[in-house]
Amino acid sequence: MNKKDARKTGLAARAAIPEEIRKQKSKIVEAQIISRIQPDSHVGCFVSMRDEIETDEIISYCLKNNIALYVPKVKHKKMYFCPLHDLSELEKGGFGVMEPKEDNFVDASIIDLMVVPLSSFDHENHRTGYGAGYYDSVLTDKHKKIGVAFKEQEVDFIETDPWDVTLDEIVTA
């Protein structure tokens, strides 16, 4: 399936999941991600929005346990990561996404566990995002790349381009 159709299919499937079920499934996925976080980890995690898998518990866990946490910020059509120490450091940015207020960018290569959003995925751990290629531009072999999704977002096959980064794992519920 081409990426545009896969994205459309995955987003429609995600939107069709009732809110209460999405919340229950999010908790399951968040617990699985938290179980993979080591005390000395440097975690990159998106701040969830709309009907995405929720990441609130992952973020709270890292903050409460003094685990190095970095969240994305888009500036000039490029994604950067900034350390997050407290939720008060966030404000609504582009596309209604909560982002760090300050441009305290770090080299994304220091992140060893990256929690990645997606709109669809296939059994080979290929993913589609929202089409801008932000995550493909920052993911490297230094990262453990874990996508998070609802199982309903899976499609049979996603056609990939040479610049698409395959995830190491996709955690679903």
DSSP file with accessible surface (Angstrom, degrees, kcal/mol):
  #  RESIDUE AA STRUCTURE BP1 BP2  ACC     N-H-->O    O-->H-N    N-H-->O    O-->H-N    TCO  KAPPA ALPHA  PHI   PSI    X-CA   Y-CA   Z-CA
    1    1 A M              0   0   79      0, 0.0   158,-2.8     0, 0.0   154,-0.0   0.000 360.0 360.0 360.0 137.8    0.0    0.0    0.0
    2    2 A N     >  -     0   0   61    156,-0.2     4,-2.6     1,-0.1     5,-0.2  -0.308 360.0-109.8 -70.2 160.2    1.4    3.4   -0.8
    3    3 A K  H  > S+     0   0   41      1,-0.2     4,-3.0     2,-0.2     5,-0.2   0.871 115.3  55.4 -62.5 -37.7    2.2    5.7    2.2
    4    4 A K  H  > S+     0   0  159      1,-0.2     4,-2.3     2,-0.2    -1,-0.2   0.937 112.9  41.5 -62.2 -45.4   -0.7    8.1    1.6
    5    5 A D  H  > S+     0   0   74      2,-0.2     4,-2.7     1,-0.2    -1,-0.2   0.892 114.6  51.6 -69.5 -38.6   -3.3    5.3    1.6
    6    6 A A  H  X S+     0   0    0     -4,-2.6     4,-2.9     2,-0.2     5,-0.2   0.928 110.9  48.6 -62.1 -45.0   -1.7    3.6    4.6
    7    7 A R  H  X S+     0   0   53     -4,-3.0     4,-2.7    -5,-0.2     5,-0.3   0.943 112.9  47.4 -59.2 -48.4   -1.7    6.9    6.5
    8    8 A K  H  X S+     0   0  157     -4,-2.3     4,-2.1    -5,-0.2    -2,-0.2   0.921 114.1  47.3 -61.2 -43.6   -5.4    7.5    5.6
    9    9 A T  H  X S+     0   0   67     -4,-2.7     4,-2.3     1,-0.2    -1,-0.2   0.931 114.0  46.5 -64.3 -47.4   -6.4    3.9    6.6
   10   10 A G  H  X S+     0   0    1     -4,-2.9     4,-2.4     2,-0.2    -2,-0.2   0.903 112.9  48.4 -63.7 -43.1   -4.5    4.0    9.9
   11   11 A L  H  X S+     0   0   51     -4,-2.7     4,-2.5    -5,-0.2    -1,-0.2   0.900 111.9  49.5 -66.3 -38.5   -5.8    7.4   10.9
   12   12 A A  H  X S+     0   0   61     -4,-2.1     4,-1.4    -5,-0.3    -2,-0.2   0.917 111.7  48.9 -65.9 -41.0   -9.4    6.4   10.1
   13   13 A A  H  X S+     0   0   27     -4,-2.3     4,-0.5     2,-0.2    -2,-0.2   0.914 112.5  48.3 -63.9 -42.6   -9.0    3.2   12.1
   14   14 A R  H >< S+     0   0    8     -4,-2.4     3,-1.3     1,-0.2    -2,-0.2   0.926 110.1  51.2 -64.1 -43.4   -7.6    5.1   15.0
   15   15 A A  H 3< S+     0   0   57     -4,-2.5    -1,-0.2     1,-0.3    -2,-0.2   0.787 103.6  60.3 -65.8 -26.4  -10.3    7.7   15.0
   16   16 A A  H 3< S+     0   0   78     -4,-1.4    -1,-0.3    -5,-0.2    -2,-0.2   0.620  80.2 100.6 -78.6 -12.1  -13.0    5.0   15.0
   17   17 A I  S << S-     0   0    8     -3,-1.3     5,-0.1    -4,-0.5    -3,-0.0  -0.607  84.6-112.4 -75.6 125.7  -11.8    3.5   18.3
   18   18 A P     >  -     0   0   83      0, 0.0     4,-2.6     0, 0.0     3,-0.4  -0.256  25.2-116.4 -58.1 145.3  -14.1    4.8   21.1
   19   19 A E  H  > S+     0   0  121      1,-0.2     4,-2.4     2,-0.2     5,-0.2   0.866 113.2  51.6 -53.4 -44.7  -12.4    7.2   23.5
   20   20 A E  H  > S+     0   0  118      1,-0.2     4,-2.1     2,-0.2    -1,-0.2   0.906 111.4  47.4 -63.5 -39.0  -12.7    4.9   26.5
   21   21 A I  H  > S+     0   0   63     -3,-0.4     4,-2.9     2,-0.2     5,-0.3   0.910 109.9  53.6 -66.9 -41.8  -11.2    1.9   24.6
   22   22 A R  H  X S+     0   0   44     -4,-2.6     4,-2.5     1,-0.2    32,-0.3   0.916 109.1  49.3 -58.3 -42.5   -8.4    4.2   23.4
   23   23 A K  H  X S+     0   0   71     -4,-2.4     4,-2.0    -5,-0.2    -1,-0.2   0.927 112.0  47.6 -63.8 -44.1   -7.7    5.2   27.0
   24   24 A Q  H  X S+     0   0  101     -4,-2.1     4,-1.5     1,-0.2    -2,-0.2   0.932 114.7  45.5 -62.6 -45.5   -7.6    1.6   28.2
   25   25 A K  H  X S+     0   0   26     -4,-2.9     4,-2.3     1,-0.2    -1,-0.2   0.869 108.8  56.9 -67.4 -36.9   -5.3    0.5   25.3
   26   26 A S  H  X S+     0   0    0     -4,-2.5     4,-3.3    -5,-0.3     5,-0.2   0.917 104.3  52.8 -59.2 -43.5   -3.0    3.5   25.9
   27   27 A K  H  X S+     0   0  103     -4,-2.0     4,-2.2     1,-0.2    -1,-0.2   0.890 108.9  49.8 -61.1 -39.0   -2.5    2.5   29.5
   28   28 A I  H  X S+     0   0   90     -4,-1.5     4,-1.8     2,-0.2    -1,-0.2   0.943 114.2  44.1 -64.3 -46.8   -1.5   -1.0   28.3
   29   29 A V  H  X S+     0   0    0     -4,-2.3     4,-2.3     2,-0.2    -2,-0.2   0.931 112.2  52.5 -65.8 -44.0    1.0    0.4   25.7
   30   30 A E  H  X S+     0   0    0     -4,-3.3     4,-2.9     1,-0.2     5,-0.2   0.914 107.8  51.7 -59.3 -41.7    2.4    2.9   28.2
   31   31 A A  H  X S+     0   0   57     -4,-2.2     4,-2.0    -5,-0.2    -1,-0.2   0.899 109.0  50.9 -63.0 -38.4    3.0    0.2   30.8
   32   32 A Q  H  X S+     0   0   67     -4,-1.8     4,-0.5     2,-0.2    -1,-0.2   0.900 112.1  46.4 -66.5 -38.9    4.9   -1.8   28.2
   33   33 A I  H >X S+     0   0    0     -4,-2.3     3,-1.7     1,-0.2     4,-0.5   0.944 110.2  52.8 -67.4 -46.1    7.1    1.2   27.3
   34   34 A I  H >< S+     0   0   33     -4,-2.9     3,-1.6     1,-0.3    -2,-0.2   0.892 102.2  60.1 -58.0 -36.6    7.8    2.0   30.9
   35   35 A S  H 3< S+     0   0   84     -4,-2.0    -1,-0.3     1,-0.3    -2,-0.2   0.720 103.7  52.3 -65.5 -17.1    8.9   -1.5   31.5
   36   36 A R  H << S+     0   0   80     -3,-1.7     2,-0.5    -4,-0.5    -1,-0.3   0.506  85.8 102.5 -94.8  -6.9   11.7   -1.0   28.9
   37   37 A I    <<  -     0   0    9     -3,-1.6     6,-0.0    -4,-0.5    30,-0.0  -0.694  58.3-155.3 -85.6 124.4   13.0    2.2   30.5
   38   38 A Q    >   -     0   0  106     -2,-0.5     3,-2.2     1,-0.1    -2,-0.1  -0.643  28.8-111.0 -93.3 154.5   16.3    1.8   32.4
   39   39 A P  T 3  S+     0   0  108      0, 0.0    29,-0.2     0, 0.0    -1,-0.1   0.811 119.5  45.2 -56.5 -29.8   17.3    4.2   35.2
   40   40 A D  T 3  S+     0   0  127     27,-0.1    27,-0.0     2,-0.1    -3,-0.0   0.255  89.4 128.1 -98.9  13.7   20.1    5.6   33.1
   41   41 A S    <   -     0   0   10     -3,-2.2    27,-0.9    71,-0.0     2,-0.6  -0.288  53.6-145.4 -67.1 153.5   18.1    5.9   29.9
   42   42 A H  E     -a   68   0A  64     25,-0.1    71,-1.9    68,-0.1    70,-1.9  -0.974  28.8-161.6-115.4 107.5   17.8    9.0   27.8
   43   43 A V  E     -ab  69 113A   0     25,-3.1    27,-2.8    -2,-0.6     2,-0.5  -0.810  16.6-162.9-103.4 128.6   14.2    8.9   26.6
   44   44 A G  E     +ab  70 114A   0     69,-3.1    71,-3.4    -2,-0.5     2,-0.4  -0.933  23.7 168.4-102.7 126.3   12.8   10.8   23.6
   45   45 A C  E     - b   0 115A   0     25,-2.5    71,-0.1    -2,-0.5     2,-0.1  -0.988  30.2-129.6-144.8 133.3    9.0   10.8   23.7
   46   46 A F        -     0   0    9     69,-0.8     2,-0.7    -2,-0.4    13,-0.1  -0.397  26.4-118.5 -74.4 154.8    6.4   12.8   21.9
   47   47 A V        -     0   0   17     51,-0.3    51,-0.2    25,-0.1    -1,-0.1  -0.884  39.8-123.3 -94.3 114.9    3.6   14.6   23.8
   48   48 A S        -     0   0   24     -2,-0.7     2,-0.3    49,-0.1    50,-0.2  -0.154  31.2-174.2 -64.5 154.1    0.4   12.9   22.6
   49   49 A M    >   -     0   0   32      4,-0.1     3,-2.4    48,-0.1    48,-0.1  -0.941  46.9 -17.0-142.6 162.1   -2.4   14.8   21.0
   50   50 A R  T 3  S-     0   0  175     -2,-0.3    -2,-0.0     1,-0.3     0, 0.0  -0.080 126.3 -14.5  43.5-122.7   -6.0   14.2   19.8
   51   51 A D  T 3  S+     0   0   29      3,-0.0    -1,-0.3     2,-0.0     3,-0.1   0.173 100.6 123.2-101.3  21.5   -6.6   10.4   19.4
   52   52 A E  S <  S-     0   0   13     -3,-2.4    97,-0.1     1,-0.2   -26,-0.1  -0.287  80.8 -77.4 -70.7 162.8   -3.0    9.2   19.5
   53   53 A I        -     0   0    4     95,-0.2    -1,-0.2     1,-0.1    -4,-0.1  -0.407  62.0-110.8 -53.1 132.7   -1.8    6.6   22.0
   54   54 A E        -     0   0   38    -32,-0.3    -1,-0.1     1,-0.1     4,-0.1  -0.463  33.6-176.2 -73.8 145.7   -1.4    8.7   25.2
   55   55 A T     >  +     0   0    0     -2,-0.1     4,-2.5     2,-0.1     5,-0.2   0.283  52.6 107.5-121.1   6.7    2.1    9.3   26.5
   56   56 A D  H  > S+     0   0   89      1,-0.2     4,-2.8     2,-0.2     5,-0.2   0.876  81.7  47.7 -54.7 -44.2    1.2   11.1   29.7
   57   57 A E  H  > S+     0   0   71      2,-0.2     4,-2.5     1,-0.2    -1,-0.2   0.867 110.7  51.3 -70.0 -34.5    2.2    8.2   32.0
   58   58 A I  H  > S+     0   0    0      2,-0.2     4,-2.2    -3,-0.2    -2,-0.2   0.951 113.8  44.8 -63.7 -47.5    5.5    7.6   30.2
   59   59 A I  H  X S+     0   0    4     -4,-2.5     4,-2.6     1,-0.2    -2,-0.2   0.938 114.2  48.6 -63.2 -45.9    6.3   11.3   30.6
   60   60 A S  H  X S+     0   0   41     -4,-2.8     4,-2.9    -5,-0.2     5,-0.2   0.910 109.6  53.0 -61.6 -41.8    5.2   11.3   34.2
   61   61 A Y  H  X S+     0   0   75     -4,-2.5     4,-1.7     1,-0.2    -1,-0.2   0.934 111.0  46.1 -58.6 -48.4    7.2    8.2   35.0
   62   62 A C  H  <>S+     0   0    0     -4,-2.2     5,-2.6     1,-0.2    -2,-0.2   0.930 114.6  47.3 -61.8 -45.1   10.4    9.7   33.6
   63   63 A L  H ><5S+     0   0   37     -4,-2.6     3,-1.1     1,-0.2    -2,-0.2   0.926 113.6  47.1 -63.8 -44.7    9.9   13.0   35.4
   64   64 A K  H 3<5S+     0   0  169     -4,-2.9    -1,-0.2     1,-0.2    -2,-0.2   0.788 116.8  44.1 -67.1 -28.4    9.1   11.3   38.8
   65   65 A N  T 3<5S-     0   0   83     -4,-1.7    -1,-0.2    -5,-0.2    -2,-0.2   0.201 109.9-116.8-105.2  15.7   12.1    9.0   38.5
   66   66 A N  T < 5 +     0   0  153     -3,-1.1     2,-0.4     1,-0.2    -3,-0.2   0.853  57.5 159.4  52.1  39.9   14.6   11.6   37.3
   67   67 A I      < -     0   0   10     -5,-2.6     2,-0.2    -6,-0.2    -1,-0.2  -0.809  52.8-102.1 -91.7 132.3   15.1    9.8   34.0
   68   68 A A  E     -a   42   0A  32    -27,-0.9   -25,-3.1    -2,-0.4     2,-0.4  -0.382  48.7-172.7 -58.4 119.5   16.5   12.1   31.2
   69   69 A L  E     -a   43   0A   4     15,-0.4    15,-2.5    -2,-0.2     2,-0.4  -0.961  12.3-175.1-124.2 136.0   13.5   13.0   29.1
   70   70 A Y  E     -aC  44  83A  22    -27,-2.8   -25,-2.5    -2,-0.4    11,-0.0  -0.991   4.5-166.4-131.8 134.9   13.5   14.9   25.8
   71   71 A V  E     - C   0  82A   0     11,-2.5    11,-2.4    -2,-0.4   -25,-0.2  -0.904  26.5-102.8-121.9 152.7   10.5   16.0   23.8
   72   72 A P  E     - C   0  81A  16      0, 0.0     2,-0.3     0, 0.0     9,-0.2  -0.364  28.7-175.2 -78.5 152.1   10.2   17.2   20.2
   73   73 A K  E     - C   0  80A  19      7,-2.5     7,-2.8    26,-0.1     2,-0.5  -0.981  16.0-144.4-140.5 131.6    9.9   20.8   19.1
   74   74 A V  E     + C   0  79A  38     -2,-0.3     2,-0.4     5,-0.2    20,-0.3  -0.862  26.0 166.2 -99.9 128.5    9.4   21.7   15.4
   75   75 A K  E >   - C   0  78A  72      3,-2.7     3,-1.1    -2,-0.5    -2,-0.1  -0.986  67.5  -3.8-143.0 130.7   11.0   25.0   14.3
   76   76 A H  T 3  S-     0   0  161     -2,-0.4    -1,-0.1     1,-0.3     3,-0.1   0.898 129.4 -57.5  53.2  43.7   11.6   26.1   10.7
   77   77 A K  T 3  S+     0   0  184      1,-0.2     2,-0.4    -3,-0.0    -1,-0.3   0.740 117.9 106.5  61.9  26.9   10.2   22.8    9.4
   78   78 A K  E <   -C   75   0A 108     -3,-1.1    -3,-2.7    -5,-0.0     2,-0.4  -0.990  66.5-126.8-134.4 144.4   12.8   20.8   11.3
   79   79 A M  E     +C   74   0A  11     -2,-0.4     2,-0.3    -5,-0.2    -5,-0.2  -0.771  29.6 173.4 -94.6 135.6   12.4   18.6   14.4
   80   80 A Y  E     -C   73   0A  66     -7,-2.8    -7,-2.5    -2,-0.4     2,-0.4  -0.859  24.2-128.4-127.9 165.2   14.6   19.2   17.5
   81   81 A F  E     -CD  72 106A   1     25,-0.6    25,-2.5    -2,-0.3   -37,-0.0  -0.952  20.3-171.6-120.7 140.3   14.6   17.6   20.9
   82   82 A C  E     -C   71   0A   1    -11,-2.4   -11,-2.5    -2,-0.4    23,-0.2  -0.961  30.2-105.3-126.6 145.2   14.6   19.6   24.2
   83   83 A P  E     -C   70   0A  21      0, 0.0     2,-0.4     0, 0.0   -13,-0.3  -0.380  31.4-153.7 -66.3 147.1   15.0   18.3   27.8
   84   84 A L        +     0   0    4    -15,-2.5   -15,-0.4     1,-0.1     3,-0.1  -0.993  27.5 160.7-126.2 125.0   11.9   18.3   29.8
   85   85 A H  S    S+     0   0  132     -2,-0.4     2,-0.3     1,-0.4    -1,-0.1   0.560  72.3  13.6-112.8 -19.7   12.0   18.6   33.6
   86   86 A D    >   -     0   0   82      1,-0.1     3,-2.0     0, 0.0    -1,-0.4  -0.974  68.8-121.4-158.4 144.9    8.5   19.7   34.4
   87   87 A L  G >  S+     0   0   93     -2,-0.3     3,-1.9     1,-0.3    -1,-0.1   0.753 107.2  72.8 -62.6 -23.1    5.2   19.9   32.4
   88   88 A S  G 3  S+     0   0   77      1,-0.3    -1,-0.3    -3,-0.0     0, 0.0   0.655  83.0  71.4 -66.7 -11.5    5.1   23.7   33.1
   89   89 A E  G <  S+     0   0   60     -3,-2.0    12,-2.7    11,-0.1    13,-0.4   0.466  86.3  88.1 -81.4  -0.5    7.9   23.9   30.5
   90   90 A L  E <   +G  100   0B  17     -3,-1.9     2,-0.3    10,-0.2     8,-0.1  -0.722  49.4 172.7-101.9 150.7    5.4   23.1   27.7
   91   91 A E  E     -G   99   0B  91      8,-2.9     8,-3.3    -2,-0.3     2,-0.3  -0.958  44.7 -84.0-146.0 161.8    3.2   25.4   25.6
   92   92 A K  E     +G   98   0B 153     -2,-0.3     6,-0.2     6,-0.2     2,-0.1  -0.518  56.0 171.6 -71.0 124.7    0.9   24.9   22.7
   93   93 A G    >   -     0   0   24      4,-3.5     3,-1.5    -2,-0.3     4,-0.1  -0.213  41.8 -24.2-111.6-152.8    2.9   25.0   19.5
   94   94 A G  G >  S+     0   0   42    -20,-0.3     3,-1.9     1,-0.3    -1,-0.3  -0.190 128.6  14.9 -60.0 148.0    2.3   24.4   15.8
   95   95 A F  G 3  S-     0   0  152      1,-0.3    -1,-0.3    -3,-0.1     3,-0.1   0.663 128.4 -74.5  61.7  14.7   -0.5   22.0   14.9
   96   96 A G  G <  S+     0   0   38     -3,-1.5     2,-0.3     1,-0.2    -1,-0.3   0.652  92.3 147.3  76.0  13.8   -1.8   22.3   18.5
   97   97 A V    <   -     0   0   30     -3,-1.9    -4,-3.5    -4,-0.1     2,-0.4  -0.640  53.7-117.8 -85.4 137.2    1.0   20.1   19.8
   98   98 A M  E     +G   92   0B  70     -2,-0.3   -51,-0.3    -6,-0.2    -6,-0.2  -0.632  46.0 169.5 -74.4 126.5    2.4   20.8   23.3
   99   99 A E  E     -G   91   0B  18     -8,-3.3    -8,-2.9    -2,-0.4   -26,-0.1  -0.911  41.2 -80.0-134.7 161.7    6.1   21.7   22.9
  100  100 A P  E     -G   90   0B   5      0, 0.0   -10,-0.2     0, 0.0   -11,-0.1  -0.338  32.0-140.4 -61.1 141.7    8.9   23.1   25.0
  101  101 A K  S    S+     0   0   98    -12,-2.7     2,-0.2     2,-0.0   -11,-0.1   0.871  84.0  61.0 -68.5 -39.6    8.7   26.9   25.5
  102  102 A E  S    S-     0   0  143    -13,-0.4     2,-1.2     2,-0.1   -13,-0.0  -0.622  82.2-128.7 -93.9 150.6   12.5   27.3   25.2
  103  103 A D        +     0   0   64     -2,-0.2     2,-1.3     1,-0.1    -1,-0.1  -0.452  51.3 148.5 -91.3  60.8   14.7   26.4   22.3
  104  104 A N        -     0   0   95     -2,-1.2    -1,-0.1   -21,-0.1    -2,-0.1  -0.513  29.7-174.6 -94.3  65.5   17.1   24.4   24.5
  105  105 A F        -     0   0   70     -2,-1.3     2,-0.3   -23,-0.2   -23,-0.2  -0.350   9.5-166.9 -71.5 142.5   18.0   21.9   21.7
  106  106 A V  B     -D   81   0A  41    -25,-2.5   -25,-0.6    -2,-0.1     2,-0.5  -0.839  37.6 -90.5-118.9 162.1   20.2   18.9   22.3
  107  107 A D    >   -     0   0  109     -2,-0.3     3,-2.2     1,-0.2     4,-0.2  -0.616  34.7-141.5 -70.8 119.0   21.8   16.6   19.8
  108  108 A A  G >  S+     0   0   17     -2,-0.5     3,-1.7     1,-0.3    -1,-0.2   0.695  92.1  79.3 -60.8 -15.0   19.2   13.8   19.3
  109  109 A S  G 3  S+     0   0   33      1,-0.3    -1,-0.3    30,-0.1    -2,-0.0   0.699  80.1  67.6 -69.5 -13.9   22.0   11.2   19.2
  110  110 A I  G <  S+     0   0   71     -3,-2.2     2,-0.4     2,-0.0    -1,-0.3   0.683  80.6  94.1 -76.2 -14.8   22.2   11.3   23.0
  111  111 A I    <   +     0   0    0     -3,-1.7   -68,-0.2    -4,-0.2     3,-0.1  -0.638  49.4 178.3 -79.0 126.6   18.7    9.7   23.1
  112  112 A D  S    S+     0   0   64    -70,-1.9    32,-2.2    -2,-0.4     2,-0.4   0.615  70.9  43.0-105.7 -13.6   18.9    6.0   23.4
  113  113 A L  E     -be  43 144A   8    -71,-1.9   -69,-3.1    30,-0.2     2,-0.6  -0.959  69.1-171.6-132.4 114.1   15.2    5.1   23.6
  114  114 A M  E     -be  44 145A   0     30,-3.2    32,-2.8    -2,-0.4     2,-0.6  -0.933  11.7-155.0-111.8 120.1   12.9    6.9   21.2
  115  115 A V  E     -be  45 146A   0    -71,-3.4   -69,-0.8    -2,-0.6    32,-0.2  -0.864  22.7-161.6 -93.5 118.6    9.1    6.5   21.5
  116  116 A V  E     - e   0 147A   0     30,-2.9    32,-1.9    -2,-0.6     2,-0.1  -0.881  11.2-141.5-113.9 129.4    7.7    7.3   18.0
  117  117 A P        -     0   0   10      0, 0.0     2,-0.3     0, 0.0    32,-0.1  -0.393  25.4-178.1 -77.6 161.7    4.2    8.2   17.0
  118  118 A L        -     0   0    3     30,-0.4    11,-0.3     1,-0.1     3,-0.1  -0.991  35.6-150.0-156.1 160.2    2.7    6.8   13.9
  119  119 A S  S    S-     0   0    0      9,-3.5     2,-0.3     1,-0.4  -105,-0.2   0.692  87.2  -5.3-101.6 -27.9   -0.4    6.9   11.7
  120  120 A S  E     -H  128   0C   0      8,-1.2     8,-2.2  -110,-0.1    -1,-0.4  -0.974  62.4-173.3-156.2 165.0   -0.1    3.3   10.4
  121  121 A F  E     -Hi 127 154C  11     32,-1.2    34,-3.0    -2,-0.3     2,-0.2  -0.974  10.8-143.3-154.5 164.1    2.4    0.4   10.5
  122  122 A D    >   -     0   0    0      4,-1.7     3,-1.8    -2,-0.3    34,-0.1  -0.749  40.4 -91.5-126.1 178.5    3.0   -3.0    8.9
  123  123 A H  T 3  S+     0   0  120     33,-0.4    34,-0.1    32,-0.4    33,-0.1   0.597 121.6  60.9 -68.2 -11.4    4.3   -6.4   10.2
  124  124 A E  T 3  S-     0   0   95      2,-0.1    -1,-0.3    34,-0.0     3,-0.1   0.236 119.3-107.0 -97.4  13.1    7.9   -5.4    9.1
  125  125 A N  S <  S+     0   0   45     -3,-1.8    42,-2.4     1,-0.3     2,-0.3   0.704  70.7 146.6  66.6  23.8    7.9   -2.4   11.4
  126  126 A H        -     0   0   22     40,-0.2    -4,-1.7    -4,-0.1     2,-0.3  -0.643  28.0-168.2 -80.5 150.3    7.5    0.1    8.7
  127  127 A R  E     -H  121   0C  25     38,-0.3     2,-0.4    -2,-0.3    -6,-0.2  -0.939  22.9-146.6-137.1 158.1    5.5    3.2    9.7
  128  128 A T  E     -H  120   0C   3     -8,-2.2    -9,-3.5    -2,-0.3    -8,-1.2  -0.953  17.4-175.7-116.9 145.8    3.8    6.2    8.3
  129  129 A G        -     0   0    9     -2,-0.4   -11,-0.1   -11,-0.3    -1,-0.1   0.130  58.2 -60.4-104.0-129.8    3.7    9.4   10.3
  130  130 A Y  S    S-     0   0   93     -2,-0.1   -12,-0.0   -11,-0.1    -2,-0.0   0.330  78.6 -98.3-105.2   4.2    1.9   12.5    9.3
  131  131 A G  S    S+     0   0   51   -128,-0.0  -127,-0.0  -124,-0.0  -128,-0.0   0.384  99.1  99.0 104.3  -3.6    3.9   13.0    6.1
  132  132 A A  S    S-     0   0   63      1,-0.0     0, 0.0     0, 0.0     0, 0.0   0.623  80.1-130.8 -92.5 -13.5    6.5   15.6    6.9
  133  133 A G     >  +     0   0   34      3,-0.1     4,-1.5     1,-0.0    -5,-0.0   0.670  58.1 141.8  76.0  17.2    9.4   13.1    7.6
  134  134 A Y  H  > S+     0   0   49      1,-0.2     4,-0.6     2,-0.2     3,-0.2   0.926  72.3  42.0 -59.1 -48.8   10.3   14.7   10.9
  135  135 A Y  H >> S+     0   0   16      1,-0.2     4,-2.2     2,-0.2     3,-1.4   0.903 109.2  57.7 -69.0 -39.1   11.1   11.4   12.7
  136  136 A D  H 34 S+     0   0   31      1,-0.3    -1,-0.2     2,-0.2    -2,-0.2   0.858 103.4  57.1 -57.4 -29.9   13.0    9.9    9.7
  137  137 A S  H 3< S+     0   0   77     -4,-1.5    -1,-0.3    -3,-0.2    -2,-0.2   0.698 116.4  31.7 -76.6 -17.5   15.3   13.0    9.9
  138  138 A V  H << S+     0   0   18     -3,-1.4     2,-0.3    -4,-0.6    -2,-0.2   0.608  91.8 101.0-114.5 -16.5   16.3   12.4   13.5
  139  139 A L     <  +     0   0   13     -4,-2.2     2,-0.3     2,-0.0   -30,-0.1  -0.532  45.2 167.4 -77.2 134.9   16.3    8.6   14.0
  140  140 A T    >   -     0   0   57     -2,-0.3     3,-1.5   -32,-0.1    -2,-0.0  -0.820  53.4 -93.7-133.3 177.4   19.6    6.8   13.8
  141  141 A D  T 3  S+     0   0  161     -2,-0.3     4,-0.1     1,-0.3    -2,-0.0   0.641 117.1  72.2 -69.3 -13.1   21.0    3.4   14.7
  142  142 A K  T 3  S+     0   0  144      2,-0.1     2,-0.3   -29,-0.0    -1,-0.3   0.706  88.3  78.6 -72.6 -20.0   22.0    4.8   18.1
  143  143 A H  S <  S-     0   0    5     -3,-1.5     2,-0.8   -30,-0.1   -30,-0.2  -0.711  76.6-136.5 -93.1 141.1   18.3    4.8   19.1
  144  144 A K  E     -e  113   0A  90    -32,-2.2   -30,-3.2    -2,-0.3     2,-0.7  -0.877  35.1-152.2 -83.7 114.5   16.1    2.0   20.2
  145  145 A K  E     +e  114   0A   7     -2,-0.8    23,-1.8   -32,-0.2    24,-1.5  -0.855  19.9 177.1-102.7 108.4   13.2    3.0   18.0
  146  146 A I  E     -ef 115 169A   1    -32,-2.8   -30,-2.9    -2,-0.7     2,-0.2  -0.948  13.7-155.6-116.9 117.3    9.8    1.9   19.4
  147  147 A G  E     -ef 116 170A   0     22,-2.8    24,-3.0    -2,-0.6     2,-0.4  -0.595   7.4-151.5 -83.5 149.3    6.6    2.9   17.7
  148  148 A V  E     + f   0 171A   4    -32,-1.9   -30,-0.4    -2,-0.2     2,-0.3  -0.990  30.9 136.4-124.9 134.3    3.4    3.0   19.7
  149  149 A A  E     - f   0 172A   0     22,-2.0    24,-0.7    -2,-0.4     2,-0.4  -0.976  54.1 -92.9-161.5 169.2    0.0    2.4   18.1
  150  150 A F    >   -     0   0    0     -2,-0.3     3,-2.5    22,-0.2     4,-0.2  -0.751  39.9-122.2 -88.7 142.8   -3.4    0.8   18.4
  151  151 A K  G >  S+     0   0  124     22,-2.3     3,-1.8    -2,-0.4    -1,-0.1   0.806 109.8  70.7 -59.5 -24.1   -3.4   -2.7   16.7
  152  152 A E  G 3  S+     0   0   77     21,-0.4    -1,-0.3     1,-0.3  -139,-0.1   0.678  86.6  66.8 -64.9 -16.4   -6.3   -1.3   14.5
  153  153 A Q  G <  S+     0   0    2     -3,-2.5   -32,-1.2  -140,-0.1    -1,-0.3   0.520  75.4 113.7 -84.2  -3.3   -3.7    0.9   12.7
  154  154 A E  B <   -i  121   0C  93     -3,-1.8     2,-0.3    -4,-0.2   -32,-0.2  -0.468  45.4-171.0 -73.2 137.1   -1.9   -2.0   11.2
  155  155 A V        -     0   0   10    -34,-3.0   -32,-0.4    -2,-0.2     3,-0.1  -0.801  33.9-109.7-118.8 165.5   -2.0   -2.4    7.4
  156  156 A D  S    S-     0   0  147     -2,-0.3   -33,-0.4     1,-0.2     2,-0.3   0.901  91.5 -10.6 -63.7 -43.5   -0.8   -5.4    5.3
  157  157 A F        -     0   0   94    -35,-0.1     2,-0.5   -34,-0.1    -1,-0.2  -0.972  55.0-151.6-160.8 139.8    2.2   -3.6    3.7
  158  158 A I        -     0   0    1     -2,-0.3     2,-0.2    -3,-0.1  -156,-0.2  -0.980  22.4-130.7-119.3 124.6    3.6   -0.1    3.4
  159  159 A E        -     0   0  107   -158,-2.8     2,-0.3    -2,-0.5  -156,-0.1  -0.529  32.5-154.7 -67.6 135.2    5.7    0.8    0.4
  160  160 A T        -     0   0   67     -2,-0.2    -1,-0.0  -158,-0.1   -34,-0.0  -0.797  11.7-142.8-116.4 158.7    8.9    2.5    1.6
  161  161 A D    >   -     0   0   59     -2,-0.3     3,-1.8     1,-0.0     0, 0.0  -0.746  37.7-101.5-108.7 163.1   11.4    4.9    0.2
  162  162 A P  T 3  S+     0   0  125      0, 0.0    -1,-0.0     0, 0.0    -2,-0.0   0.789 121.0  53.2 -57.7 -27.8   15.2    4.8    0.8
  163  163 A W  T 3  S+     0   0  167      2,-0.1     2,-0.2   -26,-0.0    -3,-0.0   0.570  82.5 109.8 -87.0  -6.2   15.0    7.5    3.5
  164  164 A D    <   -     0   0   28     -3,-1.8     2,-0.5     1,-0.1    -4,-0.0  -0.502  63.8-139.3 -72.8 133.5   12.3    5.8    5.5
  165  165 A V        -     0   0   34     -2,-0.2     2,-0.3   -38,-0.1   -38,-0.3  -0.825   9.8-139.4 -97.4 125.6   13.5    4.5    8.9
  166  166 A T        -     0   0   63     -2,-0.5   -40,-0.2   -40,-0.1   -21,-0.1  -0.650  21.9-124.2 -82.4 137.2   12.3    1.1   10.0
  167  167 A L        -     0   0    4    -42,-2.4   -21,-0.2    -2,-0.3     3,-0.1  -0.421   4.4-134.6 -78.6 157.0   11.4    0.9   13.7
  168  168 A D  S    S-     0   0   73    -23,-1.8     2,-0.3     1,-0.3   -22,-0.2   0.803  85.4  -5.9 -76.2 -30.3   13.0   -1.8   16.0
  169  169 A E  E     -f  146   0A  45    -24,-1.5   -22,-2.8   -44,-0.1     2,-0.4  -0.984  56.0-146.0-161.7 150.8    9.7   -2.6   17.5
  170  170 A I  E     -f  147   0A  25     -2,-0.3     2,-0.5   -24,-0.2   -22,-0.2  -0.992  15.6-155.0-127.4 122.8    6.0   -1.5   17.5
  171  171 A V  E     +f  148   0A   3    -24,-3.0   -22,-2.0    -2,-0.4     2,-0.3  -0.864  24.6 168.9 -98.4 126.1    4.1   -1.8   20.8
  172  172 A T  E      f  149   0A  47     -2,-0.5   -22,-0.2   -24,-0.2    -2,-0.0  -0.848 360.0 360.0-131.7 168.1    0.4   -2.1   20.4
  173  173 A A              0   0   19    -24,-0.7   -22,-2.3    -2,-0.3   -21,-0.4  -0.973 360.0 360.0-147.4 360.0   -2.8   -2.9   22.2
